[in-house]
């Protein structure tokens, strides 16, 4: 069962192959979502400073019936933090807000502040400064692993050329109909694990009849097919839900997509519109 399987990070730390994403889960609901997920068997929870639910996640960790060391908790340094001093303060703030002695992994949420996402300015110096703070917190034992998110090749190279500890993950948007194969290949070549957020395309894949037909062929749901697709690419999917039924369904992915069907899914026409989420920077929108 996928909930019992792990990837191994470059430093030997094990990370569960399926995580619970918590984007858009309100702080007051986050604790219950964590409890429900852990009850089902999830051990990997993904949050971020930007989600505004770290304290709720922390409560859920305290209230679930498993040992802290059996859980893998990821949070993210806010995209706007681009100085060493701010990053040190932000790391300590997350530890305090989550009410944890250590965080399993902390990653830079974006190489650019959200209002400047996908612009030309890459904030190379600011990312090196933020990375130095993460490295120090890692060496001090506050963080068990460190990584990045939404980093393109040039952003990764900026860190790789200047770091003492290499990024262990790059968390990116990756799903059927939007799979950045070149970036995935380059990241994996560097020995960096790729995590896939929004593996169900923020729900937009439900509208794709061709994807639905393949899911039907395997007698699985579209989310199950989508999650299995990312796993077969060697990625770590982070489907987001606060619904226990969906959590359970998302974890039932013990089937194999054939090579022929994988090839078809790799070439599904790219989604142009993410519906209500389209104004979010990661889905092509711009924040004012």
C-alpha positions as CSV (number, residue, x, y, z in Angstrom):
1,X,0.0,0.0,0.0
2,X,1.4,3.4,-1.0
3,X,0.9,4.8,2.5
4,X,3.5,2.4,3.8
5,X,6.1,3.2,1.0
6,X,8.9,5.8,1.2
7,X,11.4,7.6,-1.0
8,X,14.8,8.2,0.5
9,X,16.3,11.7,0.4
10,X,20.0,12.2,-0.4
11,X,20.8,12.5,3.3
12,X,19.2,9.2,4.1
13,X,16.0,10.6,5.6
14,X,12.9,8.7,4.5
15,X,9.9,10.6,3.2
16,X,6.5,9.0,2.6
17,X,5.6,8.5,-1.1
18,X,2.2,10.2,-0.7
19,X,1.6,13.4,1.2
20,X,-1.5,15.3,2.2
21,X,-1.5,18.8,0.7
22,X,-3.2,21.5,2.8
23,X,-3.4,24.5,0.5
24,X,-6.8,26.2,0.9
25,X,-7.6,24.4,4.1
26,X,-8.6,27.0,6.7
27,X,-6.6,27.1,9.9
28,X,-9.7,26.1,12.0
29,X,-10.2,23.0,9.8
30,X,-6.5,22.0,9.5
31,X,-6.2,20.2,12.8
32,X,-9.2,17.9,12.0
33,X,-7.9,17.3,8.5
34,X,-4.5,16.1,10.0
35,X,-6.3,13.9,12.5
36,X,-8.4,12.3,9.8
37,X,-5.5,11.8,7.5
38,X,-3.3,10.2,10.1
39,X,-6.2,7.9,11.1
40,X,-6.4,6.7,7.5
41,X,-2.6,6.1,7.4
42,X,-1.1,9.2,6.1
43,X,2.2,10.2,7.7
44,X,3.3,13.0,5.4
45,X,1.7,16.5,5.8
46,X,2.5,19.4,3.6
47,X,1.8,23.0,4.7
48,X,3.3,26.5,4.2
49,X,3.6,29.9,5.9
50,X,1.5,31.3,3.1
51,X,-1.3,28.9,3.7
52,X,-2.0,30.5,7.1
53,X,-2.8,27.1,8.7
54,X,0.5,26.2,10.5
55,X,-1.0,26.5,14.0
56,X,-4.0,24.3,13.0
57,X,-1.6,21.8,11.5
58,X,0.4,21.9,14.7
59,X,-2.7,21.2,16.8
60,X,-3.6,18.3,14.6
61,X,-0.1,16.8,15.1
62,X,-0.5,17.1,18.9
63,X,-4.0,15.5,18.8
64,X,-3.4,12.6,16.5
65,X,-2.6,9.2,18.0
66,X,0.9,8.6,16.6
67,X,4.4,9.6,17.8
68,X,5.8,12.8,16.4
69,X,8.8,11.0,15.0
70,X,6.5,8.8,12.8
71,X,5.2,11.9,11.0
72,X,6.9,13.9,8.2
73,X,5.9,17.5,8.3
74,X,6.9,20.0,5.5
75,X,6.4,23.7,5.6
76,X,7.6,26.5,3.2
77,X,9.5,29.7,3.7
78,X,7.3,32.5,2.4
79,X,8.1,33.5,-1.2
80,X,8.7,37.1,-0.2
81,X,11.5,36.2,2.2
82,X,14.7,37.0,0.3
83,X,17.2,37.9,2.9
84,X,19.2,35.9,5.4
85,X,17.9,37.8,8.4
86,X,14.3,37.5,7.4
87,X,14.7,33.8,6.6
88,X,16.3,33.0,10.0
89,X,13.3,34.8,11.7
90,X,10.8,33.0,9.5
91,X,12.2,29.6,10.2
92,X,12.0,30.2,13.9
93,X,8.5,31.6,13.5
94,X,7.3,28.4,11.7
95,X,8.8,26.2,14.5
96,X,6.9,28.4,17.0
97,X,3.6,28.5,15.1
98,X,3.6,24.7,14.5
99,X,4.8,24.3,18.1
100,X,7.4,21.7,17.1
101,X,10.9,21.0,18.2
102,X,12.0,20.3,14.7
103,X,10.4,20.4,11.2
104,X,11.1,17.4,8.9
105,X,11.5,19.6,5.8
106,X,11.4,23.3,5.0
107,X,11.5,24.6,1.4
108,X,11.7,28.0,-0.3
109,X,8.1,28.4,-1.6
110,X,9.1,30.2,-4.8
111,X,12.2,31.7,-6.3
112,X,10.3,35.0,-6.7
113,X,7.8,36.8,-4.5
114,X,4.3,35.9,-5.7
115,X,3.5,39.4,-7.1
116,X,6.6,39.0,-9.4
117,X,6.1,35.3,-10.2
118,X,7.2,34.3,-13.7
119,X,8.8,37.8,-14.3
120,X,12.4,38.2,-15.5
121,X,13.9,39.0,-12.1
122,X,15.1,35.7,-10.6
123,X,16.2,37.1,-7.1
124,X,19.4,35.0,-7.3
125,X,21.1,36.8,-4.4
126,X,17.9,36.7,-2.2
127,X,17.5,32.9,-2.8
128,X,21.2,32.3,-1.9
129,X,20.6,34.2,1.3
130,X,17.4,32.3,2.2
131,X,19.2,29.1,1.4
132,X,22.1,29.9,3.7
133,X,19.6,30.3,6.6
134,X,18.0,27.0,5.7
135,X,21.4,25.3,5.6
136,X,22.2,26.7,9.1
137,X,18.9,25.6,10.5
138,X,19.5,22.1,9.0
139,X,23.0,21.9,10.5
140,X,21.6,23.0,13.8
141,X,19.0,20.1,13.8
142,X,16.0,22.4,13.5
143,X,15.2,20.9,10.1
144,X,15.8,17.3,8.9
145,X,15.8,18.2,5.2
146,X,15.7,21.3,3.0
147,X,14.5,22.0,-0.5
148,X,12.9,24.3,-2.9
149,X,9.6,24.8,-4.8
150,X,8.7,26.2,-8.2
151,X,12.4,26.4,-9.1
152,X,13.3,26.4,-12.8
153,X,16.7,25.2,-14.0
154,X,18.4,28.5,-13.6
155,X,17.1,28.9,-10.1
156,X,18.3,25.4,-9.2
157,X,21.7,26.1,-10.7
158,X,22.0,29.3,-8.6
159,X,21.7,27.2,-5.4
160,X,23.7,24.2,-6.6
161,X,26.6,26.4,-7.6
162,X,26.7,28.2,-4.2
163,X,25.5,25.7,-1.6
164,X,27.1,23.5,1.1
165,X,24.0,21.4,1.3
166,X,22.2,20.5,-2.0
167,X,18.4,20.9,-2.2
168,X,16.7,17.6,-1.5
169,X,13.4,18.3,-3.2
170,X,11.9,20.6,-5.8
171,X,8.1,20.8,-5.4
172,X,6.5,21.8,-8.7
173,X,3.1,21.9,-10.5
174,X,3.0,18.5,-12.3
175,X,-0.1,16.6,-13.5
176,X,-1.6,14.9,-16.5
177,X,-1.8,17.6,-19.2
178,X,0.9,19.7,-17.6
179,X,4.0,17.8,-16.9
180,X,7.3,19.7,-17.3
181,X,9.4,16.8,-18.5
182,X,12.6,18.7,-19.1
183,X,12.6,20.3,-15.6
184,X,11.7,17.0,-14.0
185,X,14.5,15.2,-15.8
186,X,17.1,17.9,-15.0
187,X,16.0,17.9,-11.3
188,X,16.2,14.2,-11.0
189,X,19.6,14.2,-12.7
190,X,20.9,16.3,-9.8
191,X,19.7,13.7,-7.4
192,X,16.8,15.9,-6.3
193,X,13.4,14.4,-5.6
194,X,10.5,16.0,-7.5
195,X,7.2,16.5,-5.6
196,X,4.1,17.1,-7.5
197,X,1.5,19.6,-6.1
198,X,-2.0,19.8,-7.6
199,X,-1.6,16.3,-9.1
200,X,-5.3,16.4,-10.0
201,X,-5.0,19.8,-11.7
202,X,-7.0,21.5,-9.0
203,X,-10.0,19.4,-10.1
204,X,-9.8,20.5,-13.7
205,X,-9.0,16.9,-14.9
206,X,-12.5,15.8,-14.0
207,X,-13.6,17.7,-17.1
208,X,-11.4,15.7,-19.5
209,X,-13.3,12.9,-21.2
210,X,-10.2,11.1,-22.5
211,X,-8.7,10.9,-19.0
212,X,-12.0,9.8,-17.6
213,X,-12.1,6.9,-20.2
214,X,-8.6,5.7,-19.2
215,X,-9.6,5.8,-15.5
216,X,-12.7,3.8,-16.3
217,X,-10.5,1.2,-18.1
218,X,-8.6,0.6,-14.8
219,X,-11.8,0.9,-12.7
220,X,-10.4,3.7,-10.7
221,X,-11.3,7.4,-10.1
222,X,-9.7,10.3,-12.0
223,X,-7.8,11.3,-8.9
224,X,-6.5,7.8,-8.4
225,X,-5.3,7.7,-12.1
226,X,-3.7,11.1,-11.7
227,X,-1.9,10.2,-8.5
228,X,-0.7,6.9,-10.0
229,X,0.6,8.8,-13.1
230,X,2.9,11.0,-11.0
231,X,4.1,8.0,-9.0
232,X,5.1,6.2,-12.1
233,X,7.1,9.2,-13.2
234,X,9.1,8.9,-9.9
235,X,7.4,11.9,-8.4
236,X,5.9,12.4,-4.9
237,X,2.2,13.5,-5.2
238,X,0.6,15.9,-2.7
239,X,-3.1,15.8,-3.3
240,X,-5.0,18.4,-1.3
241,X,-8.2,17.6,0.5
242,X,-9.9,17.9,3.9
243,X,-12.5,15.2,3.0
244,X,-11.7,11.8,4.7
245,X,-13.4,9.9,1.8
246,X,-11.2,11.6,-0.7
247,X,-8.1,11.0,1.4
248,X,-8.9,7.3,1.5
249,X,-9.6,7.2,-2.3
250,X,-6.4,9.1,-3.1
251,X,-4.4,6.5,-1.2
252,X,-5.9,3.5,-3.1
253,X,-3.5,3.5,-6.0
254,X,-2.1,-0.1,-6.0
255,X,-2.5,-0.6,-9.7
256,X,-0.1,-0.1,-12.7
257,X,-0.8,2.1,-15.7
258,X,0.5,0.4,-18.9
259,X,3.4,2.0,-20.9
260,X,1.0,2.6,-23.7
261,X,-1.5,4.5,-21.5
262,X,1.3,6.4,-19.8
263,X,2.5,7.6,-23.2
264,X,-1.0,8.7,-24.0
265,X,-1.4,10.5,-20.6
266,X,2.0,12.2,-21.1
267,X,0.6,13.8,-24.3
268,X,-2.8,14.9,-23.2
269,X,-3.5,18.4,-24.4
270,X,-2.4,21.0,-21.9
271,X,-5.0,22.7,-19.7
272,X,-5.3,26.3,-20.5
273,X,-7.7,27.3,-17.8
274,X,-7.7,26.3,-14.1
275,X,-11.2,27.7,-13.4
276,X,-11.5,29.6,-10.2
277,X,-7.8,29.0,-9.4
278,X,-6.6,30.6,-12.7
279,X,-5.8,33.9,-10.9
280,X,-3.2,32.2,-8.7
281,X,0.4,32.8,-9.9
282,X,1.2,29.0,-10.2
283,X,-1.7,28.6,-12.6
284,X,-0.7,31.5,-14.8
285,X,-2.4,34.4,-13.1
286,X,-1.0,37.5,-11.6
287,X,-1.4,38.9,-8.1
288,X,-2.0,42.7,-8.0
